[in-house]
Amino acid sequence: MGKYLMNDRGFTLVEMLLVMLVITVLLLIMIPNVTKNTSVIGDKGCEALLSMVEAQMQAYRLDTGSNVTTIDDLNTSDYLADRFDETTATLNCPNGSVITIDDNKAIASSAGQ
């Protein structure tokens, strides 16, 4: 039992520095890739939200027998009320675009348009 404890000395400073170097290199590789893909992630989220709005428009059409005229028609508890921005009463995509209804189709446009 005594000879097992004699080799117990922990990590040296050089070993700790090598671990820190490896972690730093991994972070330097990973961070640019994450920041580069944030716009792609926002665009994919907007596409998913547009699909959800289209599905809710069909549900509205089935429930009421009429087409959705404005996005405000879907701002009820039965449809998309939890997705609307409470302060501006708009439906916003993750990438900052605002969703509107035009020609019975959901469209994402820039907030300034």
Secondary structure as the mmCIF struct_conf table of DSSP 4:
data_model
#
loop_
_struct_conf.conf_type_id
_struct_conf.id
_struct_conf.beg_label_comp_id
_struct_conf.beg_label_asym_id
_struct_conf.beg_label_seq_id
_struct_conf.end_label_comp_id
_struct_conf.end_label_asym_id
_struct_conf.end_label_seq_id
HELX_RH_AL_P HELX_RH_AL_P1 GLY A 2 MET A 6
TURN_TY1_P TURN_TY1_P1 ASN A 7 ASN A 7
HELX_RH_AL_P HELX_RH_AL_P2 LEU A 13 LYS A 36
TURN_TY1_P TURN_TY1_P2 ASN A 37 ASN A 37
HELX_RH_AL_P HELX_RH_AL_P3 THR A 38 THR A 64
BEND BEND1 GLY A 65 SER A 66
BEND BEND2 THR A 70 THR A 70
HELX_RH_3T_P HELX_RH_3T_P1 ILE A 71 LEU A 74
BEND BEND3 THR A 76 THR A 76
TURN_TY1_P TURN_TY1_P3 SER A 77 LEU A 80
HELX_RH_3T_P HELX_RH_3T_P2 ALA A 81 ARG A 83
STRN STRN1 PHE A 84 ASP A 85
TURN_TY1_P TURN_TY1_P4 GLU A 86 ALA A 89
STRN STRN2 THR A 90 ASN A 92
TURN_TY1_P TURN_TY1_P5 PRO A 94 ASN A 95
BEND BEND4 GLY A 96 GLY A 96
STRN STRN3 VAL A 98 ASP A 102
TURN_TY1_P TURN_TY1_P6 ASP A 103 ASN A 104
STRN STRN4 LYS A 105 SER A 109
TURN_TY1_P TURN_TY1_P7 ALA A 111 GLY A 112
#
